[in-house]
Amino acid sequence: MDTKQLEESKTLLGDETVEMLLKVHEDALWMLENMGVGCKQPEILEKFRKYENEGLAVVYDNRIYVMNDLVKKCLESVPGMKDFFVPKNSFLVGGTAPYIYDDKTGTGGIMPTPEHVKRIAQIAESRDIIAGMGRGVKLKDECEQIDILVKNCSKPLYFAVTNDKSLAKACEIYESRKNIMIVFCLTRPPLQVNENFSETFYKVAKAGLPLFISAMPMAGISAPYSYNGVLAMTHAEVLFGICAAQLINPGVTCIHAGFPTIADPRIEYNPNYGLVSHHLLNILMSHLNMILDLPTCQNAGATHEEHPTPRAYEDARNGQALGIKYGFHMIRHPFAFLRYLIDFSIEKLEKASKMAETVTPEDAPEVEMPVYDPRAMESIQRTGLGMYMDDSLTTSNIGKIFVE
């Protein structure tokens, strides 16, 4: 634990909110120990099975139960913030949108081209406010996209590796520049390894490449409808990924990219990335991880607008300003994305990143800092690996938390 960051977080967020974050960590540990994570990947199963005789893990029926002491042991081997190559309060481009937004015609759903990727990378390289980037959009040819990013942006990069060819390319790049991260959603809610990526995750961890470990539980769907409830579920999933990585390759760099999300009942329980509550939720996730001395990347500044409207830019400003006011490590999606992160607007990237250069803490909307709600753990113990739409906590909290 970083005691200096702990005190800074108390000053910025208040003692009760930081106490909530510390309890979130305890709740996540309880979930890993008592609910476990479903997994079928044989090498990962074997890594945890080796700790059964010490009472640090239980592997049963393709489910891994991780004891608190093993999590602690794994966290101790993760390189901390001072060893990381991206400084605090860094805004990143991306994410990965499947489509480009045509800023001239005002329509989305355009298939991205290598020229789009090159343009995004060049903008990221040219703007001081942009500290690094993800892919932005996705090309079919993974290796081609990696080549374009590396050629046009010298700043820290994160991108996906899904096959041996792109893994070999990533290893080659890592030999010459150490500022890359390989992104994985190792888990899918609730507490289940995504087997589409588990084998590649194992190979990337074994190769020693920095792992950008994401997870996206949704409050009201796959997690309790409360701040500490969805934070705990998100944290548990990423902690599992970090533990798996450390058992595969002790000392490998791990980035906690947990991305707690809010299902909005007003839009048929779809995610709403434009809520002020969403920005705050992710900043709180960042603070917990910084207190634990974990490199961390969250989401803030995105929008629920389908087009780059004045409201879309207001959402970007709100997220950026809240981040500047309360502090964070890395934030993704603060500039260019539109509703559901489906479309990427290059014009919005240019305008919102320019706007970020002048945003101040005074631009941040007023927020009420949350405190620990014990009903969240009651909800988890009651609902477990089920869905939370009809949970009593969800129905009682609608309209009372997660507001504009």
N, C-alpha and C positions, 0 to 999 in steps of 0.2 A: 504493500500500500504506500502511496505517495502522500506523506503527511502534510507536506507543503500544499499540494493540490487540494487535499481535504479541507484545509483552512481557507484556501481561496474560494472553493466551492461554497463553503458555509457563508462567506462574506457576500458572494454574488447571489446565492439562491435562498439563503436562510437555513438555520439549524434544522428545522423540522423537515424541510425538503431533502436535505442531505441525509438525515436519519432515515427518511423513506428510501433513498437510494441504497443505503447500506442494508436495509431490510430486503430490498429487491434482490440483492446478491444472495442473501441467506435463503430467500424463497426459491431462487433458481437452483441453488445447491440442493434444497429439499426435493425439487422436482427431478433432478438428475438421479438422486439416490433412491427415490420412491416410485417414480413413474418411468424412468429410464428412457432410452431412445431406441426405436426399432432400427435394425441394421442387418443386412444380409451379406455385405461385402466381406469375404473370408479373411483378408489380411487385416482389416480393421478389427473384426471380431477377435482374431488371434492376439492382436496387440493388447486388448483389454483382458482377454482370458488369462494372460500371463500374470495378472495381478490378483486373480481370484484367491490363490493360496494365502496371500497377505491380507485378505479381507478388504481390499481396496476397490474391487469391482465384482460384479456378478453378470455372467452372460447366460441367459436362459431364454429359450424359444425365440432366438433371433432378436433378443432385446438386451441392451447393455445398460446396466445400472451402475452408475459411477459414484463412488463414495467421496465424501467431502475431502478427505485427506489426499486422494489422488488428484482431485481438481487443484487443490493447493499446490501439490508437487508440480503439476504441469504449468500452473501460472508462474511459478518461480523460475522456470526455464525459458519463458518467453522474453525476448529482448524488449526493453522498455522504451518509453518515450524519448529519453535522451540519446538512444542509439538509432533513432528512426530518421529517415531522410526527408520527411515533410514536417515543417514547423507547425506550431499551434496556429489556429485561426486562419486556415487555408481553405479557400474555395476551389473546388475542382469542377471541370466540365464532365458530364456523363456520370454514370449510366449508359444504357443502350436502348435507344428507341428503334422499333422496327421500321419506322417510316420517317421521311422528310416532309416538313410542312412547306408548301410552295408559297413563299411570302408575296409573290406577285399576284397570284390568282386567289389567294386566301383559302386554299384547300389543302387538306392533309392526305395521308395515304400514298405518298409518292415513294417508290422504291429508291433507296439510297444508292449512289454510285461512288466509285473511288474518288471522283472529284469532290464530292460532298465531304468525304472523310478527310481529304487533304485540306480543304478549306477550313474545316473545324479545327484540325490540328494546327494550322497556321495561325488562326485567331488565338488559340490557347497559348501558342508560343509568343505571340506579340504583346499580349496584355499582362502587365505586371500583377494585376489583381488576381489572375488565374494562376494557381500554384501547380496545377497538373491536370490530367484528364483521364477519363475512361474512353471507351470507344465512341461514345456519342450516338452513333447509329451502327447497325450491324450489316456487314457485307457477307455474302455467301462464302467467299474464300477467306478463311480465317488468317492464313499466312499472308495473303496479300494485304489484309487490313493491318496486321502487325507491322509489316514493312513500311506502310504509309505512315503510321503513327511514329515509328522510330525515326524515319527520315525527316519528318516535318516538325517534331516536337521533342526538344531535349529535356523537358520537365518530367517529373514523375508520371508514370503511366500505369493504368491498370486495365487488364483485358482478360478475356477468357481463353482457356486452353482446353480443347475437347478431344484432341487426338494426338497420336505420337509424333506426327509431323510438326504440328505447331508447338508441342512440348520441346522438341529438339531445337526449334527456332528460338523459343523463349530462353532455353538454357544458353544458347549461343549469345544472345543479347545480354543476358545477365552477366556473362563473363566480362563484357566490355563496359556495361553501365549497370549499376546496382539498384537503380531507382525504378524498378518495375515491380508490379504486384499481379498475381494471378487470381482472378475473382471466381468464387464458387458460392452457390447456394447449396451447401452440402445437405441441409435439412429442408424438409417441407413440413408445414404444420399438419397435425400436431405431433411434434417430437418424433419425426420419422426421417431416416436418411433417404435422400433422393438418390436412388440407385442408378439413375442415368449418369450421375457425375461421380459416384463414389470411387470407382476404379481409377479414374483420372486424378481425383483428389489425392489418392494414395501415391500415385506416381509423382505428382508435382511436389508433394510434401517430402517424399524420399529424395527427390532431386535437390531439395534445399531452396526452392524458390519462395519468396515471400507470398504468403497466402492471405488474400482479402476475403474474409469469411462472412458472408451475408446471411441474413434470415429475415423473414417478413411476416410474422404473425399479425393477424388483424383483430383488434379489439372489437368484440361483438360477434366474431365469427369463429376464430380459432384461439382466442384468448379472452380473458375477462374484460369487460367494458369499464376499465378504470386505468388510471395512469400506472400504478404500481403493478397491476395485473398483467397488462400487455408488455410492460418493461421486463417483468420476470420471465415470461414465456420467451420473449426474444433473447434475453440474456442466457437462458438455459440452453437454447438451441446453439448459439454461437459458442458458449463455453464447451459444449460437447465437441464442436469442430476444432476448437483450440486444443482440447485434450487429445483428440485423435491425432492431430498434427504433431504434437509434442511427443507422443508415444512412438509415432512413425520416425520422427527425426528430431530428437531433443535439441532445443535452441533455434529451431527454424522460426523466422519472423512471422508473426500472425497479426493481422489487422482485424479488430472487432468491428465488423461492418453491419451490425444488427440494425434493422430498419423498422422499428415499431410503427404500425400503421393503424388507421382508424377506419372502421366500416361505418359509413354514414347512413342511418336508417332513412334519411330523406331522399336518398338516391339508390334505393333498393339494396342497401348494405354494400354498395361499392366503395372502394377506398376514396377518401377525399384528401388530397395532398395540399389543398389550399387553406385548410383550417389553420388559424393561429395556434390552436391546440396541437396540431400535428407538428408544426415547427418546434414548439416548446417541448413536446414529448421527445423528439429526437435530440434536442440539445441536452435534455436530462440524461438520455442514454449516453451521450458523449461524456458528460461529467462523471457518471459512475465509472466508466472505463478509464478516464484519466486518473481518477482516484486510485483505481487498481493498477495504474501505470501500464495500461494497454494502449498501443496505437489504435485509433478509432476513427471511423468515418460514418456519418449519418446523412439524413436527408432533411433539407429545409430550403424554402424559397420556391418550391414547385407550385403548381396551380391546379385548379379543377376546370379552368377555362379551356374551351376547345380551340379558341383562336387567341392570338396575342392582343387581347383587349386591355384597356386601362386597368381592369381588375387583375389581369394576369401579371402586370407589372407591379401593381400594389402588393400582390401576394409575394412576388420576388423580393420587394423592398422589405416587407414584414419579416420574412425569413432571414434575410441578410442582416437586418438591423438587430433582430433578437440574438443572432449569433454574435455579432460584434459587442452587444451589450453584456451578454452573459458568458461569452467565451465558448470555445469548442476546439477540437483538433482539426478534423477535415469534414467538409460538407460537400456532398454531391448533389446534382440536379438544381443548383440555385439560379440558373440562367435561362436555359433554352427550351425546356420541356413543356409540353402542353398536357391536356387531360389524360390521366392514367399513364403518363410517361410514354405514350404511343407515338406522338409526333414530335420531331425536333425542328425548331425554327432557328435558322442561322441568323436571321435578322434580330430575333429576340435574344440570341446569344450575344450579339454585338451590343445591343442597347442595354440589356440587363447587366452585363459585365461592366459596361461604362458607368451605369448607375451605381454599381457597387463601390466604385472608387470614391463616391461622395456620400454614401450612406453613413449615418452616425448613430450612436446609441439612442439619441433623442428621437430618432425616427421609429423606434420600436413601439409596437402597440402595448398597451397596458395588459399585463397578465396576472392571474392569481396563481401563486405557486401552490402546487398540490402537496398534500400530506398523505401519510400512509393510511390506506383504507383496508382494514383487516378482512373485509368481506371478499376481497379479491382472492385470497388464499382459500377461504371457505368455498368460493366458486370453483377454484381449481380442484380442490379435494372432492367436490360434489360432481363436477362435470368431467374431470379428468381429460381423456383424449377425445371427448366428444365436441360438439359444436355449441357455441355460446349465444346464439341468437335469442333463444327463448329462456335463457338463464335469468333468474330473478334479479341479479345485479345489473344485467343489461337493461331490462325493462325499467328498473327503478332509476337508472342513471341517465336515460335518454333525455336530452334537453337540459341536463344539469351540469354535465362536464363535456369536454371535447366540443367547444363552441367556436364560433367565428373569431 
